[in-house]
Amino acid sequence: MIKIKLDAKDLKRIEDKLKRIKKLREPLFLIGQALESSTKLRFNHGVDPTGKKWQKRSPKYIEQLRRQRRLTPRVLVVSGNLQRSIDFKSDNSKVVVGTPVEYSAVHQTGEPKKNIPQREFLGLSKLDKERIEEIIEKHIEK
């Protein structure tokens, strides 16, 4: 499992607003749904949370996939298992987005010794942060 903790200053105001919500279950569930969706979309566009394109496949790997008749046009999508496995869990105090797929960490962080570049798919984009704030705003008790 890959865990991302956020300490970013721009999330401070989100944290302050969360403290004003008495019932977190519903907004955390909605945040989980939004983050699951945006994470899966990154596979369609081949980008990390900042919008940076993932490194292309190596010519050697392309040839291997071609021989196996498994070549697909999208990076990180051969069987589709990793993309489909993205899921979230939420409760009254937290939301976690991730995947149980064993090789996910290798792609998330990269592995230079095996010549596998980092292709980060988990994390928060600017749009994700805006969506989280919108969800929270709707649930603040005034």
Beta strands, then each sheet from edge to edge (+ up, - down):
strand 1: 87-90
strand 2: 95-98
sheet 1: 1+ 2-
end
